[in-house]
Amino acid sequence: MSIFISYSHADKTIVEPIIELLELAFPNKYVFWDRRLLGGDDTDAKLREQVRRCQVFVFFASHSSMSENAIVDEK
């Protein structure tokens, strides 16, 4: 099973400890979040692939993630 984490970078200080707890709670599961992106990665393609492959999608909804300036791809 893999878990995909989606959040606004503006909320990183709040969300990061929760993600780390998820990684501890599910040690045999793959938890994907932007920390796993590497320089030179095709970010868009990698994110799309991880979303397609995940069994659990966790979206941290906040004022920042729902603002007009938030990056949300509707494809």
PyMOL Python script that loads the backbone (N, CA, C, O; Angstrom):
from pymol import cmd

cmd.read_pdbstr("""\
ATOM      1  N   MET A   1       0.847  -1.183   0.000  1.00  0.00           N
ATOM      2  CA  MET A   1       0.000   0.000   0.000  1.00  0.00           C
ATOM      3  C   MET A   1       0.886   1.238   0.000  1.00  0.00           C
ATOM      4  O   MET A   1       1.923   1.262   0.662  1.00  0.00           O
ATOM      5  N   SER A   2       0.486   2.252  -0.731  1.00  0.00           N
ATOM      6  CA  SER A   2       1.190   3.523  -0.690  1.00  0.00           C
ATOM      7  C   SER A   2       0.210   4.640  -0.347  1.00  0.00           C
ATOM      8  O   SER A   2      -0.980   4.573  -0.654  1.00  0.00           O
ATOM      9  N   ILE A   3       0.750   5.659   0.297  1.00  0.00           N
ATOM     10  CA  ILE A   3      -0.036   6.797   0.763  1.00  0.00           C
ATOM     11  C   ILE A   3       0.549   8.053   0.129  1.00  0.00           C
ATOM     12  O   ILE A   3       1.749   8.305   0.243  1.00  0.00           O
ATOM     13  N   PHE A   4      -0.283   8.836  -0.532  1.00  0.00           N
ATOM     14  CA  PHE A   4       0.152  10.086  -1.152  1.00  0.00           C
ATOM     15  C   PHE A   4      -0.327  11.242  -0.279  1.00  0.00           C
ATOM     16  O   PHE A   4      -1.500  11.306   0.090  1.00  0.00           O
ATOM     17  N   ILE A   5       0.585  12.149   0.047  1.00  0.00           N
ATOM     18  CA  ILE A   5       0.271  13.292   0.894  1.00  0.00           C
ATOM     19  C   ILE A   5       0.245  14.557   0.040  1.00  0.00           C
ATOM     20  O   ILE A   5       1.195  14.838  -0.690  1.00  0.00           O
ATOM     21  N   SER A   6      -0.837  15.311   0.133  1.00  0.00           N
ATOM     22  CA  SER A   6      -0.972  16.579  -0.574  1.00  0.00           C
ATOM     23  C   SER A   6      -1.235  17.675   0.450  1.00  0.00           C
ATOM     24  O   SER A   6      -2.118  17.550   1.298  1.00  0.00           O
ATOM     25  N   TYR A   7      -0.449  18.759   0.358  1.00  0.00           N
ATOM     26  CA  TYR A   7      -0.604  19.862   1.317  1.00  0.00           C
ATOM     27  C   TYR A   7      -0.006  21.128   0.726  1.00  0.00           C
ATOM     28  O   TYR A   7       0.733  21.076  -0.257  1.00  0.00           O
ATOM     29  N   SER A   8      -0.326  22.250   1.321  1.00  0.00           N
ATOM     30  CA  SER A   8       0.254  23.520   0.922  1.00  0.00           C
ATOM     31  C   SER A   8       1.586  23.699   1.644  1.00  0.00           C
ATOM     32  O   SER A   8       1.694  23.415   2.836  1.00  0.00           O
ATOM     33  N   HIS A   9       2.589  24.165   0.925  1.00  0.00           N
ATOM     34  CA  HIS A   9       3.885  24.410   1.559  1.00  0.00           C
ATOM     35  C   HIS A   9       3.782  25.448   2.665  1.00  0.00           C
ATOM     36  O   HIS A   9       4.612  25.465   3.574  1.00  0.00           O
ATOM     37  N   ALA A  10       2.789  26.301   2.603  1.00  0.00           N
ATOM     38  CA  ALA A  10       2.586  27.287   3.664  1.00  0.00           C
ATOM     39  C   ALA A  10       2.261  26.608   4.993  1.00  0.00           C
ATOM     40  O   ALA A  10       2.444  27.206   6.053  1.00  0.00           O
ATOM     41  N   ASP A  11       1.785  25.372   4.946  1.00  0.00           N
ATOM     42  CA  ASP A  11       1.404  24.617   6.143  1.00  0.00           C
ATOM     43  C   ASP A  11       2.451  23.585   6.550  1.00  0.00           C
ATOM     44  O   ASP A  11       2.183  22.740   7.405  1.00  0.00           O
ATOM     45  N   LYS A  12       3.628  23.642   5.957  1.00  0.00           N
ATOM     46  CA  LYS A  12       4.642  22.605   6.167  1.00  0.00           C
ATOM     47  C   LYS A  12       4.970  22.384   7.646  1.00  0.00           C
ATOM     48  O   LYS A  12       5.121  21.238   8.070  1.00  0.00           O
ATOM     49  N   THR A  13       5.083  23.444   8.434  1.00  0.00           N
ATOM     50  CA  THR A  13       5.448  23.264   9.840  1.00  0.00           C
ATOM     51  C   THR A  13       4.366  22.531  10.624  1.00  0.00           C
ATOM     52  O   THR A  13       4.657  21.894  11.636  1.00  0.00           O
ATOM     53  N   ILE A  14       3.143  22.614  10.172  1.00  0.00           N
ATOM     54  CA  ILE A  14       2.034  21.910  10.830  1.00  0.00           C
ATOM     55  C   ILE A  14       1.932  20.476  10.305  1.00  0.00           C
ATOM     56  O   ILE A  14       1.743  19.539  11.080  1.00  0.00           O
ATOM     57  N   VAL A  15       2.054  20.315   9.011  1.00  0.00           N
ATOM     58  CA  VAL A  15       1.828  19.030   8.354  1.00  0.00           C
ATOM     59  C   VAL A  15       3.001  18.054   8.504  1.00  0.00           C
ATOM     60  O   VAL A  15       2.792  16.851   8.659  1.00  0.00           O
ATOM     61  N   GLU A  16       4.224  18.570   8.458  1.00  0.00           N
ATOM     62  CA  GLU A  16       5.399  17.692   8.495  1.00  0.00           C
ATOM     63  C   GLU A  16       5.417  16.737   9.694  1.00  0.00           C
ATOM     64  O   GLU A  16       5.699  15.554   9.498  1.00  0.00           O
ATOM     65  N   PRO A  17       5.133  17.185  10.924  1.00  0.00           N
ATOM     66  CA  PRO A  17       5.111  16.235  12.045  1.00  0.00           C
ATOM     67  C   PRO A  17       4.033  15.152  11.896  1.00  0.00           C
ATOM     68  O   PRO A  17       4.223  14.022  12.345  1.00  0.00           O
ATOM     69  N   ILE A  18       2.918  15.493  11.277  1.00  0.00           N
ATOM     70  CA  ILE A  18       1.848  14.518  11.062  1.00  0.00           C
ATOM     71  C   ILE A  18       2.299  13.470  10.048  1.00  0.00           C
ATOM     72  O   ILE A  18       2.043  12.279  10.222  1.00  0.00           O
ATOM     73  N   ILE A  19       2.965  13.915   8.997  1.00  0.00           N
ATOM     74  CA  ILE A  19       3.480  12.985   7.988  1.00  0.00           C
ATOM     75  C   ILE A  19       4.496  12.046   8.626  1.00  0.00           C
ATOM     76  O   ILE A  19       4.474  10.841   8.372  1.00  0.00           O
ATOM     77  N   GLU A  20       5.377  12.584   9.442  1.00  0.00           N
ATOM     78  CA  GLU A  20       6.379  11.745  10.099  1.00  0.00           C
ATOM     79  C   GLU A  20       5.713  10.716  11.017  1.00  0.00           C
ATOM     80  O   GLU A  20       6.197   9.591  11.132  1.00  0.00           O
ATOM     81  N   LEU A  21       4.616  11.088  11.665  1.00  0.00           N
ATOM     82  CA  LEU A  21       3.867  10.122  12.484  1.00  0.00           C
ATOM     83  C   LEU A  21       3.245   9.033  11.610  1.00  0.00           C
ATOM     84  O   LEU A  21       3.228   7.864  11.995  1.00  0.00           O
ATOM     85  N   LEU A  22       2.736   9.409  10.441  1.00  0.00           N
ATOM     86  CA  LEU A  22       2.190   8.411   9.504  1.00  0.00           C
ATOM     87  C   LEU A  22       3.277   7.428   9.079  1.00  0.00           C
ATOM     88  O   LEU A  22       3.032   6.224   8.995  1.00  0.00           O
ATOM     89  N   GLU A  23       4.473   7.941   8.812  1.00  0.00           N
ATOM     90  CA  GLU A  23       5.574   7.062   8.422  1.00  0.00           C
ATOM     91  C   GLU A  23       5.933   6.096   9.549  1.00  0.00           C
ATOM     92  O   GLU A  23       6.262   4.939   9.291  1.00  0.00           O
ATOM     93  N   LEU A  24       5.871   6.560  10.785  1.00  0.00           N
ATOM     94  CA  LEU A  24       6.137   5.687  11.930  1.00  0.00           C
ATOM     95  C   LEU A  24       5.004   4.683  12.145  1.00  0.00           C
ATOM     96  O   LEU A  24       5.252   3.523  12.474  1.00  0.00           O
ATOM     97  N   ALA A  25       3.773   5.126  11.960  1.00  0.00           N
ATOM     98  CA  ALA A  25       2.613   4.262  12.176  1.00  0.00           C
ATOM     99  C   ALA A  25       2.485   3.180  11.112  1.00  0.00           C
ATOM    100  O   ALA A  25       1.943   2.107  11.378  1.00  0.00           O
ATOM    101  N   PHE A  26       2.981   3.456   9.910  1.00  0.00           N
ATOM    102  CA  PHE A  26       2.903   2.513   8.794  1.00  0.00           C
ATOM    103  C   PHE A  26       4.298   2.258   8.232  1.00  0.00           C
ATOM    104  O   PHE A  26       4.592   2.644   7.100  1.00  0.00           O
ATOM    105  N   PRO A  27       5.163   1.607   9.018  1.00  0.00           N
ATOM    106  CA  PRO A  27       6.570   1.440   8.603  1.00  0.00           C
ATOM    107  C   PRO A  27       6.753   0.593   7.342  1.00  0.00           C
ATOM    108  O   PRO A  27       7.771   0.724   6.663  1.00  0.00           O
ATOM    109  N   ASN A  28       5.810  -0.253   7.023  1.00  0.00           N
ATOM    110  CA  ASN A  28       5.931  -1.102   5.838  1.00  0.00           C
ATOM    111  C   ASN A  28       5.185  -0.540   4.638  1.00  0.00           C
ATOM    112  O   ASN A  28       5.039  -1.213   3.617  1.00  0.00           O
ATOM    113  N   LYS A  29       4.719   0.685   4.761  1.00  0.00           N
ATOM    114  CA  LYS A  29       3.980   1.340   3.683  1.00  0.00           C
ATOM    115  C   LYS A  29       4.810   2.481   3.119  1.00  0.00           C
ATOM    116  O   LYS A  29       5.630   3.074   3.820  1.00  0.00           O
ATOM    117  N   TYR A  30       4.593   2.778   1.865  1.00  0.00           N
ATOM    118  CA  TYR A  30       5.309   3.865   1.201  1.00  0.00           C
ATOM    119  C   TYR A  30       4.490   5.138   1.345  1.00  0.00           C
ATOM    120  O   TYR A  30       3.373   5.225   0.834  1.00  0.00           O
ATOM    121  N   VAL A  31       5.047   6.128   2.044  1.00  0.00           N
ATOM    122  CA  VAL A  31       4.386   7.424   2.212  1.00  0.00           C
ATOM    123  C   VAL A  31       5.098   8.415   1.292  1.00  0.00           C
ATOM    124  O   VAL A  31       6.269   8.733   1.495  1.00  0.00           O
ATOM    125  N   PHE A  32       4.376   8.897   0.278  1.00  0.00           N
ATOM    126  CA  PHE A  32       4.971   9.823  -0.682  1.00  0.00           C
ATOM    127  C   PHE A  32       4.539  11.238  -0.372  1.00  0.00           C
ATOM    128  O   PHE A  32       3.354  11.546  -0.252  1.00  0.00           O
ATOM    129  N   TRP A  33       5.553  12.096  -0.244  1.00  0.00           N
ATOM    130  CA  TRP A  33       5.311  13.540  -0.169  1.00  0.00           C
ATOM    131  C   TRP A  33       6.497  14.232  -0.792  1.00  0.00           C
ATOM    132  O   TRP A  33       7.474  13.572  -1.147  1.00  0.00           O
ATOM    133  N   ASP A  34       6.442  15.537  -0.935  1.00  0.00           N
ATOM    134  CA  ASP A  34       7.439  16.219  -1.752  1.00  0.00           C
ATOM    135  C   ASP A  34       8.878  16.066  -1.268  1.00  0.00           C
ATOM    136  O   ASP A  34       9.803  16.357  -2.026  1.00  0.00           O
ATOM    137  N   ARG A  35       9.094  15.626  -0.055  1.00  0.00           N
ATOM    138  CA  ARG A  35      10.459  15.381   0.419  1.00  0.00           C
ATOM    139  C   ARG A  35      11.116  14.292  -0.443  1.00  0.00           C
ATOM    140  O   ARG A  35      12.343  14.221  -0.518  1.00  0.00           O
ATOM    141  N   ARG A  36      10.318  13.457  -1.082  1.00  0.00           N
ATOM    142  CA  ARG A  36      10.850  12.372  -1.900  1.00  0.00           C
ATOM    143  C   ARG A  36      11.223  12.821  -3.325  1.00  0.00           C
ATOM    144  O   ARG A  36      11.790  12.042  -4.090  1.00  0.00           O
ATOM    145  N   LEU A  37      10.906  14.065  -3.677  1.00  0.00           N
ATOM    146  CA  LEU A  37      11.280  14.573  -4.995  1.00  0.00           C
ATOM    147  C   LEU A  37      12.765  14.946  -4.992  1.00  0.00           C
ATOM    148  O   LEU A  37      13.269  15.501  -4.016  1.00  0.00           O
ATOM    149  N   LEU A  38      13.449  14.640  -6.075  1.00  0.00           N
ATOM    150  CA  LEU A  38      14.868  14.934  -6.193  1.00  0.00           C
ATOM    151  C   LEU A  38      15.104  16.004  -7.245  1.00  0.00           C
ATOM    152  O   LEU A  38      14.315  16.147  -8.178  1.00  0.00           O
ATOM    153  N   GLY A  39      16.174  16.746  -7.099  1.00  0.00           N
ATOM    154  CA  GLY A  39      16.529  17.728  -8.111  1.00  0.00           C
ATOM    155  C   GLY A  39      16.671  17.047  -9.459  1.00  0.00           C
ATOM    156  O   GLY A  39      17.268  15.974  -9.551  1.00  0.00           O
ATOM    157  N   GLY A  40      16.141  17.642 -10.486  1.00  0.00           N
ATOM    158  CA  GLY A  40      16.217  17.042 -11.812  1.00  0.00           C
ATOM    159  C   GLY A  40      15.040  16.138 -12.136  1.00  0.00           C
ATOM    160  O   GLY A  40      14.874  15.735 -13.287  1.00  0.00           O
ATOM    161  N   ASP A  41      14.218  15.810 -11.141  1.00  0.00           N
ATOM    162  CA  ASP A  41      13.024  15.000 -11.404  1.00  0.00           C
ATOM    163  C   ASP A  41      12.059  15.761 -12.306  1.00  0.00           C
ATOM    164  O   ASP A  41      11.983  16.988 -12.250  1.00  0.00           O
ATOM    165  N   ASP A  42      11.331  15.036 -13.127  1.00  0.00           N
ATOM    166  CA  ASP A  42      10.204  15.613 -13.852  1.00  0.00           C
ATOM    167  C   ASP A  42       9.065  15.624 -12.844  1.00  0.00           C
ATOM    168  O   ASP A  42       8.299  14.665 -12.743  1.00  0.00           O
ATOM    169  N   THR A  43       8.964  16.719 -12.101  1.00  0.00           N
ATOM    170  CA  THR A  43       8.060  16.811 -10.956  1.00  0.00           C
ATOM    171  C   THR A  43       6.619  16.473 -11.327  1.00  0.00           C
ATOM    172  O   THR A  43       5.969  15.678 -10.647  1.00  0.00           O
ATOM    173  N   ASP A  44       6.124  17.073 -12.398  1.00  0.00           N
ATOM    174  CA  ASP A  44       4.740  16.838 -12.796  1.00  0.00           C
ATOM    175  C   ASP A  44       4.495  15.359 -13.080  1.00  0.00           C
ATOM    176  O   ASP A  44       3.518  14.789 -12.594  1.00  0.00           O
ATOM    177  N   ALA A  45       5.366  14.741 -13.856  1.00  0.00           N
ATOM    178  CA  ALA A  45       5.199  13.321 -14.202  1.00  0.00           C
ATOM    179  C   ALA A  45       5.307  12.439 -12.963  1.00  0.00           C
ATOM    180  O   ALA A  45       4.543  11.486 -12.814  1.00  0.00           O
ATOM    181  N   LYS A  46       6.245  12.746 -12.077  1.00  0.00           N
ATOM    182  CA  LYS A  46       6.428  11.931 -10.880  1.00  0.00           C
ATOM    183  C   LYS A  46       5.210  12.044  -9.959  1.00  0.00           C
ATOM    184  O   LYS A  46       4.753  11.041  -9.409  1.00  0.00           O
ATOM    185  N   LEU A  47       4.687  13.255  -9.791  1.00  0.00           N
ATOM    186  CA  LEU A  47       3.503  13.431  -8.948  1.00  0.00           C
ATOM    187  C   LEU A  47       2.304  12.683  -9.522  1.00  0.00           C
ATOM    188  O   LEU A  47       1.576  12.015  -8.788  1.00  0.00           O
ATOM    189  N   ARG A  48       2.100  12.795 -10.825  1.00  0.00           N
ATOM    190  CA  ARG A  48       0.975  12.094 -11.461  1.00  0.00           C
ATOM    191  C   ARG A  48       1.097  10.577 -11.291  1.00  0.00           C
ATOM    192  O   ARG A  48       0.111   9.897 -11.008  1.00  0.00           O
ATOM    193  N   GLU A  49       2.297  10.061 -11.462  1.00  0.00           N
ATOM    194  CA  GLU A  49       2.527   8.619 -11.313  1.00  0.00           C
ATOM    195  C   GLU A  49       2.237   8.172  -9.883  1.00  0.00           C
ATOM    196  O   GLU A  49       1.590   7.146  -9.673  1.00  0.00           O
ATOM    197  N   GLN A  50       2.707   8.925  -8.915  1.00  0.00           N
ATOM    198  CA  GLN A  50       2.485   8.559  -7.519  1.00  0.00           C
ATOM    199  C   GLN A  50       1.003   8.620  -7.150  1.00  0.00           C
ATOM    200  O   GLN A  50       0.525   7.787  -6.381  1.00  0.00           O
ATOM    201  N   VAL A  51       0.281   9.587  -7.683  1.00  0.00           N
ATOM    202  CA  VAL A  51      -1.165   9.668  -7.428  1.00  0.00           C
ATOM    203  C   VAL A  51      -1.865   8.459  -8.041  1.00  0.00           C
ATOM    204  O   VAL A  51      -2.743   7.865  -7.414  1.00  0.00           O
ATOM    205  N   ARG A  52      -1.482   8.094  -9.257  1.00  0.00           N
ATOM    206  CA  ARG A  52      -2.087   6.915  -9.910  1.00  0.00           C
ATOM    207  C   ARG A  52      -1.826   5.636  -9.127  1.00  0.00           C
ATOM    208  O   ARG A  52      -2.691   4.763  -9.063  1.00  0.00           O
ATOM    209  N   ARG A  53      -0.646   5.517  -8.534  1.00  0.00           N
ATOM    210  CA  ARG A  53      -0.243   4.288  -7.862  1.00  0.00           C
ATOM    211  C   ARG A  53      -0.716   4.183  -6.412  1.00  0.00           C
ATOM    212  O   ARG A  53      -0.734   3.088  -5.851  1.00  0.00           O
ATOM    213  N   CYS A  54      -1.097   5.293  -5.805  1.00  0.00           N
ATOM    214  CA  CYS A  54      -1.414   5.252  -4.373  1.00  0.00           C
ATOM    215  C   CYS A  54      -2.770   4.578  -4.114  1.00  0.00           C
ATOM    216  O   CYS A  54      -3.677   4.615  -4.945  1.00  0.00           O
ATOM    217  N   GLN A  55      -2.868   3.975  -2.952  1.00  0.00           N
ATOM    218  CA  GLN A  55      -4.138   3.408  -2.506  1.00  0.00           C
ATOM    219  C   GLN A  55      -4.852   4.372  -1.558  1.00  0.00           C
ATOM    220  O   GLN A  55      -6.071   4.314  -1.400  1.00  0.00           O
ATOM    221  N   VAL A  56      -4.082   5.252  -0.936  1.00  0.00           N
ATOM    222  CA  VAL A  56      -4.645   6.238  -0.006  1.00  0.00           C
ATOM    223  C   VAL A  56      -4.129   7.609  -0.402  1.00  0.00           C
ATOM    224  O   VAL A  56      -2.923   7.798  -0.566  1.00  0.00           O
ATOM    225  N   PHE A  57      -5.038   8.573  -0.558  1.00  0.00           N
ATOM    226  CA  PHE A  57      -4.687   9.945  -0.890  1.00  0.00           C
ATOM    227  C   PHE A  57      -5.106  10.803   0.294  1.00  0.00           C
ATOM    228  O   PHE A  57      -6.288  10.864   0.635  1.00  0.00           O
ATOM    229  N   VAL A  58      -4.132  11.470   0.925  1.00  0.00           N
ATOM    230  CA  VAL A  58      -4.418  12.318   2.081  1.00  0.00           C
ATOM    231  C   VAL A  58      -4.227  13.769   1.652  1.00  0.00           C
ATOM    232  O   VAL A  58      -3.132  14.173   1.259  1.00  0.00           O
ATOM    233  N   PHE A  59      -5.300  14.544   1.733  1.00  0.00           N
ATOM    234  CA  PHE A  59      -5.255  15.964   1.385  1.00  0.00           C
ATOM    235  C   PHE A  59      -5.440  16.768   2.656  1.00  0.00           C
ATOM    236  O   PHE A  59      -6.471  16.664   3.320  1.00  0.00           O
ATOM    237  N   PHE A  60      -4.439  17.570   2.994  1.00  0.00           N
ATOM    238  CA  PHE A  60      -4.538  18.449   4.152  1.00  0.00           C
ATOM    239  C   PHE A  60      -5.180  19.754   3.694  1.00  0.00           C
ATOM    240  O   PHE A  60      -4.528  20.605   3.090  1.00  0.00           O
ATOM    241  N   ALA A  61      -6.455  19.892   3.990  1.00  0.00           N
ATOM    242  CA  ALA A  61      -7.193  21.084   3.595  1.00  0.00           C
ATOM    243  C   ALA A  61      -6.944  22.198   4.606  1.00  0.00           C
ATOM    244  O   ALA A  61      -7.017  21.987   5.817  1.00  0.00           O
ATOM    245  N   SER A  62      -6.656  23.361   4.095  1.00  0.00           N
ATOM    246  CA  SER A  62      -6.427  24.529   4.942  1.00  0.00           C
ATOM    247  C   SER A  62      -6.780  25.766   4.137  1.00  0.00           C
ATOM    248  O   SER A  62      -7.094  25.686   2.949  1.00  0.00           O
ATOM    249  N   HIS A  63      -6.723  26.892   4.792  1.00  0.00           N
ATOM    250  CA  HIS A  63      -6.967  28.150   4.087  1.00  0.00           C
ATOM    251  C   HIS A  63      -5.951  28.298   2.945  1.00  0.00           C
ATOM    252  O   HIS A  63      -6.303  28.715   1.842  1.00  0.00           O
ATOM    253  N   SER A  64      -4.706  27.955   3.221  1.00  0.00           N
ATOM    254  CA  SER A  64      -3.646  28.075   2.209  1.00  0.00           C
ATOM    255  C   SER A  64      -3.873  27.146   1.026  1.00  0.00           C
ATOM    256  O   SER A  64      -3.692  27.548  -0.123  1.00  0.00           O
ATOM    257  N   SER A  65      -4.266  25.910   1.297  1.00  0.00           N
ATOM    258  CA  SER A  65      -4.438  24.946   0.207  1.00  0.00           C
ATOM    259  C   SER A  65      -5.692  25.216  -0.627  1.00  0.00           C
ATOM    260  O   SER A  65      -5.820  24.718  -1.745  1.00  0.00           O
ATOM    261  N   MET A  66      -6.601  25.996  -0.084  1.00  0.00           N
ATOM    262  CA  MET A  66      -7.843  26.285  -0.787  1.00  0.00           C
ATOM    263  C   MET A  66      -7.902  27.713  -1.339  1.00  0.00           C
ATOM    264  O   MET A  66      -8.925  28.123  -1.887  1.00  0.00           O
ATOM    265  N   SER A  67      -6.813  28.465  -1.198  1.00  0.00           N
ATOM    266  CA  SER A  67      -6.812  29.851  -1.650  1.00  0.00           C
ATOM    267  C   SER A  67      -6.785  29.931  -3.178  1.00  0.00           C
ATOM    268  O   SER A  67      -6.523  28.942  -3.863  1.00  0.00           O
ATOM    269  N   GLU A  68      -7.058  31.112  -3.686  1.00  0.00           N
ATOM    270  CA  GLU A  68      -7.052  31.312  -5.138  1.00  0.00           C
ATOM    271  C   GLU A  68      -5.674  31.099  -5.732  1.00  0.00           C
ATOM    272  O   GLU A  68      -5.555  30.776  -6.914  1.00  0.00           O
ATOM    273  N   ASN A  69      -4.620  31.276  -4.926  1.00  0.00           N
ATOM    274  CA  ASN A  69      -3.255  31.125  -5.416  1.00  0.00           C
ATOM    275  C   ASN A  69      -2.738  29.700  -5.311  1.00  0.00           C
ATOM    276  O   ASN A  69      -1.614  29.426  -5.732  1.00  0.00           O
ATOM    277  N   ALA A  70      -3.522  28.792  -4.765  1.00  0.00           N
ATOM    278  CA  ALA A  70      -3.084  27.410  -4.612  1.00  0.00           C
ATOM    279  C   ALA A  70      -2.945  26.746  -5.974  1.00  0.00           C
ATOM    280  O   ALA A  70      -3.704  27.032  -6.900  1.00  0.00           O
ATOM    281  N   ILE A  71      -1.968  25.860  -6.082  1.00  0.00           N
ATOM    282  CA  ILE A  71      -1.756  25.131  -7.335  1.00  0.00           C
ATOM    283  C   ILE A  71      -2.551  23.835  -7.255  1.00  0.00           C
ATOM    284  O   ILE A  71      -2.217  22.923  -6.499  1.00  0.00           O
ATOM    285  N   VAL A  72      -3.598  23.779  -8.044  1.00  0.00           N
ATOM    286  CA  VAL A  72      -4.441  22.586  -8.097  1.00  0.00           C
ATOM    287  C   VAL A  72      -4.631  22.233  -9.558  1.00  0.00           C
ATOM    288  O   VAL A  72      -5.083  23.057 -10.353  1.00  0.00           O
ATOM    289  N   ASP A  73      -4.287  21.018  -9.904  1.00  0.00           N
ATOM    290  CA  ASP A  73      -4.416  20.570 -11.283  1.00  0.00           C
ATOM    291  C   ASP A  73      -5.704  19.774 -11.414  1.00  0.00           C
ATOM    292  O   ASP A  73      -5.900  18.779 -10.716  1.00  0.00           O
ATOM    293  N   GLU A  74      -6.569  20.209 -12.298  1.00  0.00           N
ATOM    294  CA  GLU A  74      -7.873  19.561 -12.448  1.00  0.00           C
ATOM    295  C   GLU A  74      -7.878  18.490 -13.514  1.00  0.00           C
ATOM    296  O   GLU A  74      -8.945  17.986 -13.862  1.00  0.00           O
ATOM    297  N   LYS A  75      -6.727  18.122 -14.044  1.00  0.00           N
ATOM    298  CA  LYS A  75      -6.659  17.114 -15.115  1.00  0.00           C
ATOM    299  C   LYS A  75      -6.923  15.747 -14.578  1.00  0.00           C
ATOM    300  O   LYS A  75      -6.908  14.773 -15.331  1.00  0.00           O
TER     301      LYS A  75
END
""", "prot")
cmd.dss("prot")
cmd.show_as("cartoon", "prot")
cmd.util.cbc("prot")
cmd.orient("prot")
